[in-house]
């Protein structure tokens, strides 16, 4: 298994687990623990992003190496994941900002939505990883645009 994609996927999985723990903590009204766990989740997501970005810039992305007859489904799924991840990242930043600015009523409204989006992002991200590196041998490493378009 390739090192950087495995590391980055591990961090995204960790962030989703920490968010779930943070959600349980806030339901139990353990605010300080919730805050610490959610900061750890944000750091984990940031580490994912930094590893992913570094790999994309310096190495490139791996194109889909599976069968040609399912490549279109993979591509549609990948585009959905990218959109979801972008929305989730933006929601995450807004939700964190609301918490740090102590706008708790707005944070309480945004938090559950952000968490659900982030869980979906983590699940689809792990699925992309499995399709690229576990279920099928990865295709060639190429630029991000070429990997998305499958060329």
C-alpha positions as a Markdown table, in Angstrom:
| # | Residue | x | y | z |
|---|---|---|---|---|
| 1 | Unk | 0.0 | 0.0 | 0.0 |
| 2 | Unk | 1.3 | 3.4 | -0.8 |
| 3 | Unk | 2.5 | 5.4 | 2.2 |
| 4 | Unk | 1.1 | 8.9 | 1.6 |
| 5 | Unk | -2.4 | 7.9 | 0.5 |
| 6 | Unk | -2.6 | 5.4 | 3.4 |
| 7 | Unk | -1.5 | 8.1 | 5.9 |
| 8 | Unk | -3.9 | 10.7 | 4.6 |
| 9 | Unk | -6.8 | 8.3 | 4.6 |
| 10 | Unk | -6.0 | 7.3 | 8.1 |
| 11 | Unk | -6.2 | 10.9 | 9.2 |
| 12 | Unk | -9.5 | 11.4 | 7.6 |
| 13 | Unk | -10.8 | 8.3 | 9.3 |
| 14 | Unk | -9.5 | 9.5 | 12.6 |
| 15 | Unk | -11.1 | 12.9 | 12.2 |
| 16 | Unk | -14.5 | 11.2 | 11.6 |
| 17 | Unk | -14.1 | 9.0 | 14.7 |
| 18 | Unk | -13.1 | 12.1 | 16.8 |
| 19 | Unk | -16.1 | 14.0 | 15.5 |
| 20 | Unk | -18.4 | 11.1 | 16.6 |
| 21 | Unk | -16.7 | 11.1 | 20.0 |
| 22 | Unk | -17.1 | 14.9 | 20.2 |
| 23 | Unk | -20.8 | 14.6 | 19.4 |
| 24 | Unk | -21.3 | 12.0 | 22.2 |
| 25 | Unk | -19.4 | 14.3 | 24.6 |
| 26 | Unk | -21.6 | 17.3 | 23.9 |
| 27 | Unk | -24.7 | 15.3 | 24.3 |
| 28 | Unk | -23.4 | 14.3 | 27.7 |
| 29 | Unk | -22.7 | 18.1 | 28.3 |
| 30 | Unk | -19.0 | 17.5 | 28.7 |
| 31 | Unk | -18.1 | 20.8 | 26.9 |
| 32 | Unk | -14.4 | 21.0 | 27.7 |
| 33 | Unk | -13.8 | 17.4 | 26.5 |
| 34 | Unk | -16.0 | 18.1 | 23.4 |
| 35 | Unk | -13.9 | 21.2 | 22.6 |
| 36 | Unk | -10.6 | 19.3 | 22.9 |
| 37 | Unk | -11.8 | 16.4 | 20.8 |
| 38 | Unk | -13.2 | 18.6 | 18.1 |
| 39 | Unk | -9.9 | 20.5 | 17.9 |
| 40 | Unk | -8.1 | 17.2 | 17.6 |
| 41 | Unk | -10.6 | 16.3 | 14.8 |
| 42 | Unk | -9.9 | 19.5 | 13.0 |
| 43 | Unk | -6.1 | 19.0 | 13.3 |
| 44 | Unk | -6.5 | 15.5 | 12.0 |
| 45 | Unk | -8.5 | 16.8 | 9.0 |
| 46 | Unk | -5.8 | 19.5 | 8.5 |
| 47 | Unk | -3.1 | 16.8 | 8.5 |
| 48 | Unk | -5.1 | 14.9 | 5.9 |
| 49 | Unk | -5.3 | 18.0 | 3.7 |
| 50 | Unk | -1.7 | 18.9 | 4.0 |
| 51 | Unk | -0.5 | 15.3 | 3.1 |
| 52 | Unk | -3.0 | 15.2 | 0.2 |
| 53 | Unk | -2.1 | 18.6 | -1.1 |
| 54 | Unk | 1.7 | 17.9 | -0.8 |
| 55 | Unk | 1.2 | 14.6 | -2.7 |
| 56 | Unk | -0.9 | 16.3 | -5.4 |
| 57 | Unk | 1.6 | 19.0 | -5.9 |
| 58 | Unk | 4.8 | 17.0 | -5.8 |
| 59 | Unk | 3.8 | 13.6 | -7.0 |
| 60 | Unk | 0.5 | 13.9 | -8.7 |
| 61 | Unk | -2.7 | 11.8 | -8.4 |
| 62 | Unk | -3.2 | 8.2 | -9.2 |
| 63 | Unk | -5.7 | 7.5 | -12.0 |
| 64 | Unk | -8.2 | 4.7 | -11.7 |
| 65 | Unk | -6.7 | 1.4 | -12.5 |
| 66 | Unk | -9.8 | -0.7 | -12.4 |
| 67 | Unk | -11.8 | -2.1 | -15.3 |
| 68 | Unk | -12.8 | 0.3 | -18.0 |
| 69 | Unk | -16.5 | -0.6 | -17.8 |
| 70 | Unk | -16.7 | 0.9 | -14.3 |
| 71 | Unk | -14.4 | 3.8 | -14.8 |
| 72 | Unk | -17.3 | 6.2 | -15.5 |
| 73 | Unk | -19.0 | 5.2 | -12.2 |
| 74 | Unk | -15.7 | 5.8 | -10.4 |
| 75 | Unk | -15.3 | 9.2 | -12.0 |
| 76 | Unk | -18.8 | 10.3 | -11.1 |
| 77 | Unk | -18.3 | 9.0 | -7.5 |
| 78 | Unk | -14.9 | 10.9 | -7.3 |
| 79 | Unk | -16.5 | 14.1 | -8.5 |
| 80 | Unk | -19.3 | 13.7 | -5.9 |
| 81 | Unk | -16.6 | 13.1 | -3.2 |
| 82 | Unk | -14.6 | 16.2 | -4.3 |
| 83 | Unk | -17.8 | 18.4 | -4.1 |
| 84 | Unk | -18.7 | 16.9 | -0.7 |
| 85 | Unk | -15.2 | 17.3 | 0.6 |
| 86 | Unk | -15.2 | 21.0 | -0.5 |
| 87 | Unk | -18.5 | 21.7 | 1.1 |
| 88 | Unk | -17.6 | 19.7 | 4.2 |
| 89 | Unk | -14.3 | 21.6 | 4.6 |
| 90 | Unk | -16.0 | 25.0 | 4.2 |
| 91 | Unk | -18.8 | 24.0 | 6.7 |
| 92 | Unk | -16.1 | 22.8 | 9.1 |
| 93 | Unk | -14.2 | 26.1 | 9.0 |
| 94 | Unk | -17.5 | 28.0 | 9.6 |
| 95 | Unk | -18.5 | 25.7 | 12.4 |
| 96 | Unk | -15.1 | 26.0 | 14.1 |
| 97 | Unk | -15.1 | 29.8 | 13.7 |
| 98 | Unk | -18.6 | 30.0 | 15.3 |
| 99 | Unk | -17.4 | 27.9 | 18.2 |
| 100 | Unk | -14.2 | 30.0 | 18.7 |
| 101 | Unk | -16.2 | 33.2 | 18.4 |
| 102 | Unk | -18.5 | 31.8 | 21.1 |
| 103 | Unk | -21.6 | 32.1 | 18.9 |
| 104 | Unk | -22.8 | 28.9 | 20.4 |
| 105 | Unk | -26.5 | 29.0 | 19.3 |
| 106 | Unk | -25.3 | 29.2 | 15.6 |
| 107 | Unk | -22.6 | 26.6 | 16.3 |
| 108 | Unk | -25.3 | 24.2 | 17.7 |
| 109 | Unk | -27.3 | 24.6 | 14.5 |
| 110 | Unk | -24.3 | 24.2 | 12.1 |
| 111 | Unk | -22.5 | 21.4 | 14.0 |
| 112 | Unk | -24.9 | 18.5 | 13.3 |
| 113 | Unk | -25.1 | 19.4 | 9.6 |
| 114 | Unk | -21.3 | 19.8 | 9.4 |
| 115 | Unk | -20.8 | 16.4 | 11.2 |
| 116 | Unk | -23.1 | 14.6 | 8.8 |
| 117 | Unk | -21.4 | 16.1 | 5.7 |
| 118 | Unk | -18.0 | 15.2 | 7.2 |
| 119 | Unk | -19.0 | 11.6 | 7.9 |
| 120 | Unk | -20.2 | 11.3 | 4.3 |
| 121 | Unk | -16.9 | 12.9 | 3.1 |
| 122 | Unk | -14.9 | 10.4 | 5.2 |
| 123 | Unk | -16.8 | 7.4 | 4.0 |
| 124 | Unk | -16.6 | 8.4 | 0.3 |
| 125 | Unk | -12.9 | 9.3 | 0.8 |
| 126 | Unk | -12.2 | 5.9 | 2.2 |
| 127 | Unk | -14.1 | 4.3 | -0.7 |
| 128 | Unk | -12.0 | 6.2 | -3.2 |
| 129 | Unk | -8.9 | 5.0 | -1.4 |
| 130 | Unk | -10.1 | 1.4 | -1.5 |
| 131 | Unk | -11.0 | 1.6 | -5.2 |
| 132 | Unk | -7.6 | 3.2 | -6.1 |
| 133 | Unk | -5.2 | 1.2 | -3.9 |
| 134 | Unk | -6.9 | -1.9 | -2.4 |
| 135 | Unk | -9.5 | -3.4 | -4.7 |
| 136 | Unk | -7.7 | -2.5 | -7.9 |
| 137 | Unk | -4.1 | -1.7 | -8.7 |
| 138 | Unk | -3.7 | 2.0 | -9.0 |
| 139 | Unk | -3.3 | 3.4 | -12.5 |
| 140 | Unk | -0.5 | 5.7 | -13.5 |
| 141 | Unk | 0.3 | 8.7 | -11.3 |
| 142 | Unk | -0.6 | 11.8 | -13.2 |
| 143 | Unk | -1.9 | 15.4 | -12.7 |
| 144 | Unk | -5.1 | 15.9 | -10.8 |
| 145 | Unk | -7.1 | 17.0 | -13.9 |
| 146 | Unk | -6.0 | 14.0 | -15.9 |
| 147 | Unk | -6.9 | 11.6 | -13.0 |
| 148 | Unk | -10.4 | 13.1 | -12.7 |
| 149 | Unk | -11.0 | 13.0 | -16.4 |
| 150 | Unk | -9.5 | 9.5 | -16.7 |
| 151 | Unk | -7.1 | 10.4 | -19.5 |
